[in-house]
Amino acid sequence: MKGEAAMEIESTTFGTITIDGKTYEHDVVIRLSGEVMKRKKKLSKKYYGTSHVLSKDEAKFVFERGVRAAHCWLGPNGQCASIAGS
């Protein structure tokens, strides 16, 4: 997204997030390119029985070349977990 305006997360409610005017009714991953993808929760749920913990498999899906860190927002209360890349 070099040279482009930053994406705007306009609002979040339980079960939805609105980014640049489009509302998603599922968890999302925003790629460096600006592409918004559905989160692959099953990669974590199969290990922990919940998607509230990020598994190594899901971290591999989230991280891509050029990523220095990922930020995971955990619900409408605004908690944020940061994960450093390698």
Beta strands, then each sheet from edge to edge (+ up, - down):
strand 1: 9-13
strand 2: 16-19
strand 3: 22-24
strand 4: 28-30
strand 5: 36-38
strand 6: 69-73
strand 7: 80-84
sheet 1: 1+ 2- 3+
sheet 2: 4+ 5-
sheet 3: 6+ 7-
end
